[in-house]
Amino acid sequence: MNKAQLVDDVAEATGLTKKDSTKAVEAVLAAIAKALGKKEEVTFVGFGRFRLSSRAARDGRNPKTGEKIKIPARTIVRFTCSKELLTNVNK
């Protein structure tokens, strides 16, 4: 599913127009991004949790040349699904 398909599903489920559904979906995604930008966890009961995690700097290799490269440390977003979501997926 992509963003356009999500907007269509929201419009169908809520009776909103596609324009209003697009605004709603974009607002939710922006709120999640804003919270993660503030280093906050985002939890949706029955769905899952988005949280930040640190990845240490490490050595790597350029696959084309075999040359050693330094991969810098960075912060990544992790998603952990809830038991309820996992149960629904595995039905």
Gaussian input, Z-matrix of N, CA and C with variables (Angstrom, degrees):
# hf/3-21g

backbone

0 1
 N
 C     1     B1
 C     2     B2     1     A1
 N     3     B3     2     A2     1     D1
 C     4     B4     3     A3     2     D2
 C     5     B5     4     A4     3     D3
 N     6     B6     5     A5     4     D4
 C     7     B7     6     A6     5     D5
 C     8     B8     7     A7     6     D6
 N     9     B9     8     A8     7     D7
 C    10    B10     9     A9     8     D8
 C    11    B11    10    A10     9     D9
 N    12    B12    11    A11    10    D10
 C    13    B13    12    A12    11    D11
 C    14    B14    13    A13    12    D12
 N    15    B15    14    A14    13    D13
 C    16    B16    15    A15    14    D14
 C    17    B17    16    A16    15    D15
 N    18    B18    17    A17    16    D16
 C    19    B19    18    A18    17    D17
 C    20    B20    19    A19    18    D18
 N    21    B21    20    A20    19    D19
 C    22    B22    21    A21    20    D20
 C    23    B23    22    A22    21    D21
 N    24    B24    23    A23    22    D22
 C    25    B25    24    A24    23    D23
 C    26    B26    25    A25    24    D24
 N    27    B27    26    A26    25    D25
 C    28    B28    27    A27    26    D26
 C    29    B29    28    A28    27    D27
 N    30    B30    29    A29    28    D28
 C    31    B31    30    A30    29    D29
 C    32    B32    31    A31    30    D30
 N    33    B33    32    A32    31    D31
 C    34    B34    33    A33    32    D32
 C    35    B35    34    A34    33    D33
 N    36    B36    35    A35    34    D34
 C    37    B37    36    A36    35    D35
 C    38    B38    37    A37    36    D36
 N    39    B39    38    A38    37    D37
 C    40    B40    39    A39    38    D38
 C    41    B41    40    A40    39    D39
 N    42    B42    41    A41    40    D40
 C    43    B43    42    A42    41    D41
 C    44    B44    43    A43    42    D42
 N    45    B45    44    A44    43    D43
 C    46    B46    45    A45    44    D44
 C    47    B47    46    A46    45    D45
 N    48    B48    47    A47    46    D46
 C    49    B49    48    A48    47    D47
 C    50    B50    49    A49    48    D48
 N    51    B51    50    A50    49    D49
 C    52    B52    51    A51    50    D50
 C    53    B53    52    A52    51    D51
 N    54    B54    53    A53    52    D52
 C    55    B55    54    A54    53    D53
 C    56    B56    55    A55    54    D54
 N    57    B57    56    A56    55    D55
 C    58    B58    57    A57    56    D56
 C    59    B59    58    A58    57    D57
 N    60    B60    59    A59    58    D58
 C    61    B61    60    A60    59    D59
 C    62    B62    61    A61    60    D60
 N    63    B63    62    A62    61    D61
 C    64    B64    63    A63    62    D62
 C    65    B65    64    A64    63    D63
 N    66    B66    65    A65    64    D64
 C    67    B67    66    A66    65    D65
 C    68    B68    67    A67    66    D66
 N    69    B69    68    A68    67    D67
 C    70    B70    69    A69    68    D68
 C    71    B71    70    A70    69    D69
 N    72    B72    71    A71    70    D70
 C    73    B73    72    A72    71    D71
 C    74    B74    73    A73    72    D72
 N    75    B75    74    A74    73    D73
 C    76    B76    75    A75    74    D74
 C    77    B77    76    A76    75    D75
 N    78    B78    77    A77    76    D76
 C    79    B79    78    A78    77    D77
 C    80    B80    79    A79    78    D78
 N    81    B81    80    A80    79    D79
 C    82    B82    81    A81    80    D80
 C    83    B83    82    A82    81    D81
 N    84    B84    83    A83    82    D82
 C    85    B85    84    A84    83    D83
 C    86    B86    85    A85    84    D84
 N    87    B87    86    A86    85    D85
 C    88    B88    87    A87    86    D86
 C    89    B89    88    A88    87    D87
 N    90    B90    89    A89    88    D88
 C    91    B91    90    A90    89    D89
 C    92    B92    91    A91    90    D90
 N    93    B93    92    A92    91    D91
 C    94    B94    93    A93    92    D92
 C    95    B95    94    A94    93    D93
 N    96    B96    95    A95    94    D94
 C    97    B97    96    A96    95    D95
 C    98    B98    97    A97    96    D96
 N    99    B99    98    A98    97    D97
 C   100   B100    99    A99    98    D98
 C   101   B101   100   A100    99    D99
 N   102   B102   101   A101   100   D100
 C   103   B103   102   A102   101   D101
 C   104   B104   103   A103   102   D102
 N   105   B105   104   A104   103   D103
 C   106   B106   105   A105   104   D104
 C   107   B107   106   A106   105   D105
 N   108   B108   107   A107   106   D106
 C   109   B109   108   A108   107   D107
 C   110   B110   109   A109   108   D108
 N   111   B111   110   A110   109   D109
 C   112   B112   111   A111   110   D110
 C   113   B113   112   A112   111   D111
 N   114   B114   113   A113   112   D112
 C   115   B115   114   A114   113   D113
 C   116   B116   115   A115   114   D114
 N   117   B117   116   A116   115   D115
 C   118   B118   117   A117   116   D116
 C   119   B119   118   A118   117   D117
 N   120   B120   119   A119   118   D118
 C   121   B121   120   A120   119   D119
 C   122   B122   121   A121   120   D120
 N   123   B123   122   A122   121   D121
 C   124   B124   123   A123   122   D122
 C   125   B125   124   A124   123   D123
 N   126   B126   125   A125   124   D124
 C   127   B127   126   A126   125   D125
 C   128   B128   127   A127   126   D126
 N   129   B129   128   A128   127   D127
 C   130   B130   129   A129   128   D128
 C   131   B131   130   A130   129   D129
 N   132   B132   131   A131   130   D130
 C   133   B133   132   A132   131   D131
 C   134   B134   133   A133   132   D132
 N   135   B135   134   A134   133   D133
 C   136   B136   135   A135   134   D134
 C   137   B137   136   A136   135   D135
 N   138   B138   137   A137   136   D136
 C   139   B139   138   A138   137   D137
 C   140   B140   139   A139   138   D138
 N   141   B141   140   A140   139   D139
 C   142   B142   141   A141   140   D140
 C   143   B143   142   A142   141   D141
 N   144   B144   143   A143   142   D142
 C   145   B145   144   A144   143   D143
 C   146   B146   145   A145   144   D144
 N   147   B147   146   A146   145   D145
 C   148   B148   147   A147   146   D146
 C   149   B149   148   A148   147   D147
 N   150   B150   149   A149   148   D148
 C   151   B151   150   A150   149   D149
 C   152   B152   151   A151   150   D150
 N   153   B153   152   A152   151   D151
 C   154   B154   153   A153   152   D152
 C   155   B155   154   A154   153   D153
 N   156   B156   155   A155   154   D154
 C   157   B157   156   A156   155   D155
 C   158   B158   157   A157   156   D156
 N   159   B159   158   A158   157   D157
 C   160   B160   159   A159   158   D158
 C   161   B161   160   A160   159   D159
 N   162   B162   161   A161   160   D160
 C   163   B163   162   A162   161   D161
 C   164   B164   163   A163   162   D162
 N   165   B165   164   A164   163   D163
 C   166   B166   165   A165   164   D164
 C   167   B167   166   A166   165   D165
 N   168   B168   167   A167   166   D166
 C   169   B169   168   A168   167   D167
 C   170   B170   169   A169   168   D168
 N   171   B171   170   A170   169   D169
 C   172   B172   171   A171   170   D170
 C   173   B173   172   A172   171   D171
 N   174   B174   173   A173   172   D172
 C   175   B175   174   A174   173   D173
 C   176   B176   175   A175   174   D174
 N   177   B177   176   A176   175   D175
 C   178   B178   177   A177   176   D176
 C   179   B179   178   A178   177   D177
 N   180   B180   179   A179   178   D178
 C   181   B181   180   A180   179   D179
 C   182   B182   181   A181   180   D180
 N   183   B183   182   A182   181   D181
 C   184   B184   183   A183   182   D182
 C   185   B185   184   A184   183   D183
 N   186   B186   185   A185   184   D184
 C   187   B187   186   A186   185   D185
 C   188   B188   187   A187   186   D186
 N   189   B189   188   A188   187   D187
 C   190   B190   189   A189   188   D188
 C   191   B191   190   A190   189   D189
 N   192   B192   191   A191   190   D190
 C   193   B193   192   A192   191   D191
 C   194   B194   193   A193   192   D192
 N   195   B195   194   A194   193   D193
 C   196   B196   195   A195   194   D194
 C   197   B197   196   A196   195   D195
 N   198   B198   197   A197   196   D196
 C   199   B199   198   A198   197   D197
 C   200   B200   199   A199   198   D198
 N   201   B201   200   A200   199   D199
 C   202   B202   201   A201   200   D200
 C   203   B203   202   A202   201   D201
 N   204   B204   203   A203   202   D202
 C   205   B205   204   A204   203   D203
 C   206   B206   205   A205   204   D204
 N   207   B207   206   A206   205   D205
 C   208   B208   207   A207   206   D206
 C   209   B209   208   A208   207   D207
 N   210   B210   209   A209   208   D208
 C   211   B211   210   A210   209   D209
 C   212   B212   211   A211   210   D210
 N   213   B213   212   A212   211   D211
 C   214   B214   213   A213   212   D212
 C   215   B215   214   A214   213   D213
 N   216   B216   215   A215   214   D214
 C   217   B217   216   A216   215   D215
 C   218   B218   217   A217   216   D216
 N   219   B219   218   A218   217   D217
 C   220   B220   219   A219   218   D218
 C   221   B221   220   A220   219   D219
 N   222   B222   221   A221   220   D220
 C   223   B223   222   A222   221   D221
 C   224   B224   223   A223   222   D222
 N   225   B225   224   A224   223   D223
 C   226   B226   225   A225   224   D224
 C   227   B227   226   A226   225   D225
 N   228   B228   227   A227   226   D226
 C   229   B229   228   A228   227   D227
 C   230   B230   229   A229   228   D228
 N   231   B231   230   A230   229   D229
 C   232   B232   231   A231   230   D230
 C   233   B233   232   A232   231   D231
 N   234   B234   233   A233   232   D232
 C   235   B235   234   A234   233   D233
 C   236   B236   235   A235   234   D234
 N   237   B237   236   A236   235   D235
 C   238   B238   237   A237   236   D236
 C   239   B239   238   A238   237   D237
 N   240   B240   239   A239   238   D238
 C   241   B241   240   A240   239   D239
 C   242   B242   241   A241   240   D240
 N   243   B243   242   A242   241   D241
 C   244   B244   243   A243   242   D242
 C   245   B245   244   A244   243   D243
 N   246   B246   245   A245   244   D244
 C   247   B247   246   A246   245   D245
 C   248   B248   247   A247   246   D246
 N   249   B249   248   A248   247   D247
 C   250   B250   249   A249   248   D248
 C   251   B251   250   A250   249   D249
 N   252   B252   251   A251   250   D250
 C   253   B253   252   A252   251   D251
 C   254   B254   253   A253   252   D252
 N   255   B255   254   A254   253   D253
 C   256   B256   255   A255   254   D254
 C   257   B257   256   A256   255   D255
 N   258   B258   257   A257   256   D256
 C   259   B259   258   A258   257   D257
 C   260   B260   259   A259   258   D258
 N   261   B261   260   A260   259   D259
 C   262   B262   261   A261   260   D260
 C   263   B263   262   A262   261   D261
 N   264   B264   263   A263   262   D262
 C   265   B265   264   A264   263   D263
 C   266   B266   265   A265   264   D264
 N   267   B267   266   A266   265   D265
 C   268   B268   267   A267   266   D266
 C   269   B269   268   A268   267   D267
 N   270   B270   269   A269   268   D268
 C   271   B271   270   A270   269   D269
 C   272   B272   271   A271   270   D270

   B1=1.4494
   B2=1.5224
   B3=1.3133
   B4=1.4606
   B5=1.5254
   B6=1.3153
   B7=1.4670
   B8=1.5276
   B9=1.3174
   B10=1.4696
   B11=1.5288
   B12=1.3146
   B13=1.4599
   B14=1.5288
   B15=1.3198
   B16=1.4575
   B17=1.5188
   B18=1.3230
   B19=1.4659
   B20=1.5247
   B21=1.3264
   B22=1.4686
   B23=1.5208
   B24=1.3334
   B25=1.4651
   B26=1.5187
   B27=1.3347
   B28=1.4703
   B29=1.5296
   B30=1.3264
   B31=1.4667
   B32=1.5194
   B33=1.3239
   B34=1.4646
   B35=1.5203
   B36=1.3313
   B37=1.4670
   B38=1.5259
   B39=1.3385
   B40=1.4601
   B41=1.5227
   B42=1.3253
   B43=1.4588
   B44=1.5180
   B45=1.3263
   B46=1.4588
   B47=1.5283
   B48=1.3315
   B49=1.4574
   B50=1.5261
   B51=1.3278
   B52=1.4685
   B53=1.5221
   B54=1.3372
   B55=1.4623
   B56=1.5297
   B57=1.3383
   B58=1.4637
   B59=1.5294
   B60=1.3211
   B61=1.4669
   B62=1.5214
   B63=1.3201
   B64=1.4630
   B65=1.5212
   B66=1.3339
   B67=1.4635
   B68=1.5232
   B69=1.3303
   B70=1.4633
   B71=1.5232
   B72=1.3229
   B73=1.4655
   B74=1.5212
   B75=1.3205
   B76=1.4599
   B77=1.5188
   B78=1.3441
   B79=1.4645
   B80=1.5269
   B81=1.3223
   B82=1.4704
   B83=1.5271
   B84=1.3169
   B85=1.4701
   B86=1.5289
   B87=1.3291
   B88=1.4677
   B89=1.5247
   B90=1.3302
   B91=1.4609
   B92=1.5260
   B93=1.3272
   B94=1.4637
   B95=1.5287
   B96=1.3270
   B97=1.4649
   B98=1.5250
   B99=1.3226
   B100=1.4642
   B101=1.5242
   B102=1.3431
   B103=1.4615
   B104=1.5255
   B105=1.3240
   B106=1.4648
   B107=1.5262
   B108=1.3260
   B109=1.4542
   B110=1.5232
   B111=1.3286
   B112=1.4688
   B113=1.5240
   B114=1.3436
   B115=1.4660
   B116=1.5243
   B117=1.3316
   B118=1.4637
   B119=1.5189
   B120=1.3313
   B121=1.4510
   B122=1.5222
   B123=1.3175
   B124=1.4627
   B125=1.5215
   B126=1.3390
   B127=1.4552
   B128=1.5209
   B129=1.3222
   B130=1.4600
   B131=1.5182
   B132=1.3425
   B133=1.4537
   B134=1.5285
   B135=1.3146
   B136=1.4521
   B137=1.5235
   B138=1.3200
   B139=1.4666
   B140=1.5212
   B141=1.3299
   B142=1.4531
   B143=1.5092
   B144=1.3368
   B145=1.4595
   B146=1.5184
   B147=1.3396
   B148=1.4568
   B149=1.5195
   B150=1.3327
   B151=1.4587
   B152=1.5213
   B153=1.3194
   B154=1.4560
   B155=1.5194
   B156=1.2978
   B157=1.4597
   B158=1.5266
   B159=1.3154
   B160=1.4638
   B161=1.5206
   B162=1.2929
   B163=1.4638
   B164=1.5234
   B165=1.3121
   B166=1.4652
   B167=1.5303
   B168=1.3162
   B169=1.4696
   B170=1.5226
   B171=1.3159
   B172=1.4613
   B173=1.5192
   B174=1.3147
   B175=1.4536
   B176=1.5163
   B177=1.3088
   B178=1.4540
   B179=1.5035
   B180=1.3170
   B181=1.4663
   B182=1.5084
   B183=1.3233
   B184=1.4502
   B185=1.5318
   B186=1.3489
   B187=1.4594
   B188=1.5284
   B189=1.3109
   B190=1.4660
   B191=1.5322
   B192=1.3569
   B193=1.4676
   B194=1.5266
   B195=1.3260
   B196=1.4588
   B197=1.5176
   B198=1.3399
   B199=1.4634
   B200=1.5336
   B201=1.3540
   B202=1.4673
   B203=1.5193
   B204=1.3390
   B205=1.4695
   B206=1.5166
   B207=1.3227
   B208=1.4614
   B209=1.5257
   B210=1.3241
   B211=1.4553
   B212=1.5289
   B213=1.3418
   B214=1.4641
   B215=1.5329
   B216=1.3227
   B217=1.4630
   B218=1.5212
   B219=1.3255
   B220=1.4550
   B221=1.5152
   B222=1.3069
   B223=1.4487
   B224=1.5214
   B225=1.3395
   B226=1.4564
   B227=1.5234
   B228=1.3144
   B229=1.4603
   B230=1.5192
   B231=1.3100
   B232=1.4657
   B233=1.5245
   B234=1.3276
   B235=1.4609
   B236=1.5096
   B237=1.3363
   B238=1.4520
   B239=1.5202
   B240=1.3227
   B241=1.4617
   B242=1.5233
   B243=1.3248
   B244=1.4594
   B245=1.5257
   B246=1.3262
   B247=1.4647
   B248=1.5268
   B249=1.3249
   B250=1.4636
   B251=1.5301
   B252=1.3189
   B253=1.4601
   B254=1.5263
   B255=1.3073
   B256=1.4576
   B257=1.5272
   B258=1.3177
   B259=1.4678
   B260=1.5135
   B261=1.3491
   B262=1.4616
   B263=1.5240
   B264=1.3143
   B265=1.4545
   B266=1.5283
   B267=1.3166
   B268=1.4649
   B269=1.5282
   B270=1.3145
   B271=1.4681
   B272=1.4988
   A1=108.24
   A2=115.28
   A3=119.65
   A4=109.19
   A5=116.18
   A6=121.18
   A7=111.51
   A8=118.02
   A9=121.25
   A10=110.97
   A11=116.92
   A12=120.60
   A13=110.60
   A14=117.31
   A15=121.31
   A16=110.45
   A17=117.30
   A18=121.84
   A19=109.75
   A20=117.67
   A21=121.35
   A22=111.33
   A23=117.67
   A24=121.40
   A25=111.61
   A26=117.22
   A27=120.91
   A28=109.78
   A29=116.87
   A30=120.89
   A31=110.63
   A32=116.54
   A33=120.63
   A34=111.81
   A35=116.92
   A36=121.41
   A37=113.05
   A38=116.92
   A39=119.90
   A40=113.70
   A41=117.12
   A42=119.85
   A43=112.58
   A44=117.17
   A45=121.03
   A46=109.32
   A47=115.12
   A48=118.83
   A49=108.08
   A50=115.66
   A51=118.94
   A52=110.54
   A53=116.61
   A54=120.40
   A55=110.37
   A56=116.47
   A57=120.49
   A58=111.20
   A59=116.60
   A60=120.24
   A61=111.01
   A62=116.90
   A63=121.06
   A64=110.20
   A65=116.56
   A66=120.06
   A67=110.75
   A68=117.12
   A69=121.16
   A70=111.20
   A71=116.79
   A72=120.48
   A73=110.29
   A74=117.35
   A75=120.55
   A76=111.61
   A77=117.24
   A78=120.72
   A79=110.79
   A80=116.83
   A81=120.58
   A82=109.88
   A83=116.59
   A84=119.88
   A85=111.23
   A86=117.00
   A87=120.69
   A88=110.68
   A89=116.86
   A90=120.38
   A91=111.08
   A92=116.81
   A93=120.65
   A94=109.66
   A95=116.87
   A96=121.05
   A97=111.24
   A98=117.26
   A99=121.68
   A100=110.75
   A101=116.62
   A102=120.50
   A103=110.87
   A104=117.17
   A105=120.05
   A106=110.44
   A107=116.72
   A108=120.92
   A109=112.25
   A110=116.36
   A111=121.64
   A112=111.52
   A113=115.76
   A114=122.80
   A115=112.21
   A116=116.22
   A117=121.89
   A118=109.47
   A119=115.98
   A120=122.07
   A121=108.69
   A122=117.38
   A123=121.97
   A124=106.89
   A125=116.67
   A126=121.61
   A127=110.32
   A128=115.73
   A129=122.46
   A130=106.76
   A131=116.39
   A132=121.22
   A133=108.72
   A134=116.15
   A135=121.73
   A136=113.69
   A137=117.55
   A138=120.80
   A139=111.33
   A140=116.92
   A141=119.41
   A142=112.97
   A143=114.66
   A144=120.77
   A145=109.67
   A146=115.78
   A147=122.90
   A148=107.01
   A149=116.68
   A150=119.80
   A151=108.58
   A152=114.94
   A153=120.78
   A154=109.72
   A155=115.38
   A156=121.64
   A157=107.57
   A158=116.18
   A159=120.56
   A160=110.05
   A161=115.19
   A162=121.31
   A163=106.55
   A164=116.56
   A165=121.99
   A166=111.09
   A167=115.02
   A168=120.43
   A169=108.32
   A170=115.52
   A171=118.77
   A172=110.11
   A173=115.40
   A174=121.24
   A175=109.07
   A176=115.47
   A177=120.87
   A178=110.01
   A179=115.59
   A180=120.74
   A181=108.83
   A182=114.90
   A183=120.84
   A184=106.11
   A185=118.48
   A186=119.33
   A187=113.83
   A188=116.73
   A189=120.51
   A190=111.81
   A191=115.73
   A192=119.90
   A193=113.25
   A194=117.34
   A195=120.40
   A196=112.85
   A197=116.79
   A198=122.21
   A199=110.25
   A200=115.81
   A201=120.70
   A202=109.24
   A203=115.12
   A204=120.45
   A205=108.81
   A206=115.48
   A207=121.62
   A208=107.41
   A209=116.43
   A210=121.35
   A211=105.92
   A212=117.68
   A213=119.96
   A214=112.78
   A215=115.43
   A216=121.15
   A217=108.38
   A218=116.08
   A219=118.98
   A220=110.90
   A221=115.59
   A222=122.41
   A223=107.66
   A224=115.77
   A225=120.42
   A226=109.71
   A227=116.09
   A228=122.01
   A229=107.89
   A230=115.62
   A231=121.30
   A232=108.99
   A233=115.57
   A234=121.13
   A235=108.29
   A236=116.07
   A237=122.22
   A238=107.21
   A239=116.92
   A240=118.60
   A241=110.42
   A242=115.08
   A243=120.44
   A244=109.57
   A245=115.88
   A246=120.74
   A247=110.01
   A248=115.82
   A249=120.80
   A250=110.86
   A251=117.95
   A252=121.67
   A253=110.15
   A254=116.94
   A255=121.13
   A256=111.04
   A257=116.79
   A258=121.08
   A259=111.00
   A260=117.21
   A261=120.60
   A262=111.93
   A263=117.48
   A264=121.78
   A265=110.62
   A266=116.39
   A267=120.71
   A268=113.69
   A269=118.46
   A270=121.16
   A271=110.01
   D1=137.25
   D2=175.69
   D3=-111.58
   D4=-178.22
   D5=-175.35
   D6=-61.21
   D7=-42.03
   D8=-179.48
   D9=-63.17
   D10=-39.93
   D11=178.24
   D12=-67.81
   D13=-37.39
   D14=176.21
   D15=-63.12
   D16=-43.59
   D17=177.72
   D18=-60.05
   D19=-43.70
   D20=178.12
   D21=-60.61
   D22=-44.55
   D23=179.25
   D24=-64.16
   D25=-40.91
   D26=178.77
   D27=-64.61
   D28=-43.19
   D29=179.25
   D30=-60.99
   D31=-43.62
   D32=-179.31
   D33=-67.08
   D34=-42.26
   D35=-177.01
   D36=-71.30
   D37=-32.34
   D38=-173.78
   D39=-103.21
   D40=-17.40
   D41=-175.97
   D42=81.44
   D43=7.64
   D44=176.97
   D45=-77.38
   D46=161.51
   D47=174.02
   D48=-73.01
   D49=163.54
   D50=178.28
   D51=-63.28
   D52=-35.07
   D53=179.20
   D54=-62.85
   D55=-46.30
   D56=179.26
   D57=-68.28
   D58=-37.52
   D59=178.00
   D60=-64.98
   D61=-38.76
   D62=177.15
   D63=-61.76
   D64=-44.46
   D65=178.01
   D66=-61.06
   D67=-41.79
   D68=-178.79
   D69=-65.05
   D70=-46.46
   D71=-179.92
   D72=-63.65
   D73=-45.04
   D74=179.59
   D75=-63.81
   D76=-35.54
   D77=178.58
   D78=-66.48
   D79=-40.98
   D80=178.95
   D81=-64.80
   D82=-46.76
   D83=-179.64
   D84=-63.49
   D85=-38.43
   D86=178.45
   D87=-66.62
   D88=-38.76
   D89=179.13
   D90=-65.31
   D91=-39.46
   D92=177.54
   D93=-64.18
   D94=-46.91
   D95=-179.92
   D96=-62.35
   D97=-39.96
   D98=179.85
   D99=-64.12
   D100=-44.41
   D101=179.49
   D102=-63.93
   D103=-42.57
   D104=178.48
   D105=-66.26
   D106=-34.31
   D107=176.63
   D108=-63.76
   D109=-28.01
   D110=176.26
   D111=-88.59
   D112=7.60
   D113=179.81
   D114=65.86
   D115=32.14
   D116=176.72
   D117=-99.33
   D118=152.13
   D119=173.57
   D120=-81.38
   D121=146.94
   D122=176.85
   D123=-120.42
   D124=117.53
   D125=-175.98
   D126=-121.63
   D127=130.21
   D128=173.61
   D129=-117.47
   D130=109.16
   D131=-178.18
   D132=-59.31
   D133=130.85
   D134=-179.46
   D135=85.35
   D136=-4.07
   D137=179.07
   D138=-121.92
   D139=-61.24
   D140=179.67
   D141=164.38
   D142=-169.86
   D143=-174.56
   D144=-136.81
   D145=134.20
   D146=171.94
   D147=-102.59
   D148=132.47
   D149=177.76
   D150=-145.72
   D151=161.85
   D152=179.27
   D153=-94.30
   D154=148.04
   D155=178.85
   D156=-141.46
   D157=148.71
   D158=179.15
   D159=-96.89
   D160=139.24
   D161=175.28
   D162=-115.42
   D163=124.20
   D164=-176.27
   D165=-69.86
   D166=156.57
   D167=174.10
   D168=-65.84
   D169=148.61
   D170=-178.88
   D171=-153.89
   D172=166.35
   D173=176.02
   D174=-90.24
   D175=145.96
   D176=177.25
   D177=-140.48
   D178=-175.66
   D179=177.95
   D180=-133.10
   D181=139.42
   D182=173.13
   D183=-71.97
   D184=117.78
   D185=-175.68
   D186=-64.59
   D187=-24.48
   D188=-178.32
   D189=-77.16
   D190=-43.31
   D191=-174.05
   D192=-108.08
   D193=-16.80
   D194=-176.39
   D195=79.66
   D196=0.68
   D197=-179.01
   D198=-68.43
   D199=140.31
   D200=176.42
   D201=-71.55
   D202=139.00
   D203=176.22
   D204=-134.39
   D205=156.95
   D206=175.99
   D207=-96.97
   D208=126.29
   D209=175.00
   D210=-100.54
   D211=118.76
   D212=-174.80
   D213=-71.72
   D214=159.41
   D215=174.67
   D216=-65.37
   D217=150.03
   D218=178.35
   D219=-156.50
   D220=164.00
   D221=176.45
   D222=-101.44
   D223=133.50
   D224=-180.00
   D225=-123.27
   D226=162.50
   D227=177.32
   D228=-100.10
   D229=131.02
   D230=176.38
   D231=-115.05
   D232=145.68
   D233=176.25
   D234=-120.95
   D235=131.24
   D236=175.22
   D237=-119.48
   D238=122.32
   D239=-177.96
   D240=-81.63
   D241=156.27
   D242=-179.99
   D243=-80.46
   D244=164.89
   D245=177.13
   D246=-60.83
   D247=-39.23
   D248=-178.52
   D249=-62.38
   D250=-45.45
   D251=178.39
   D252=-64.09
   D253=-44.02
   D254=179.77
   D255=-61.32
   D256=-40.67
   D257=177.69
   D258=-63.69
   D259=-43.29
   D260=179.58
   D261=-65.12
   D262=-36.50
   D263=-179.60
   D264=-69.25
   D265=-35.27
   D266=-175.03
   D267=-94.05
   D268=17.54
   D269=177.26
   D270=-72.18

